[in-house]
Amino acid sequence: MTAAAVAASLGFVGASWKTLDTGCELDWHFVGPATVKIGLNNYVYTLTKHCSSVTASAAIPTRAPPVPVSPPITSDTTHGPAE
């Protein structure tokens, strides 16, 4: 099997595609408008966007409400060298 045939069987169609070179072990290969391929440890992982109706505001996660924090523990003892 040729390299082009193997690439085509993995979804790499055409002569070129966009790649995000991260500078580390993972590079993101955009093989379609909703499909990204990532190679890691002799495996090819496919990430596919399934919802095409997501708006920009819906894609941004909302902040969780703040978690109550108990007051700091105070002590009468001093810390540090004795004078």
C-alpha positions, 0 to 999 in steps of 0.5 A: 500500500502506498503512502498516499493510499494509507493517508487517504484511508485515514481521511487525508484527501487531496494534496494538502490540508491545514496543520497546526504545528504546536511545537510539541508531540501533538500536531492538529491536522484539519482534514475537513471543516469539522474534522481534526486528526491527531497522531499519537503513539502510532494511533490516529485520533479523529475529533469531529464537530457534531453540532453545527448550530453552536453559536459563539456565545453558547460555546463560551462556558459560564463561570461557576458561582464562587465557592465560600471560603472559610475565614483564615485561622488566626493564632496568638503565637508569632512565627519567626525568630525570637528577638 
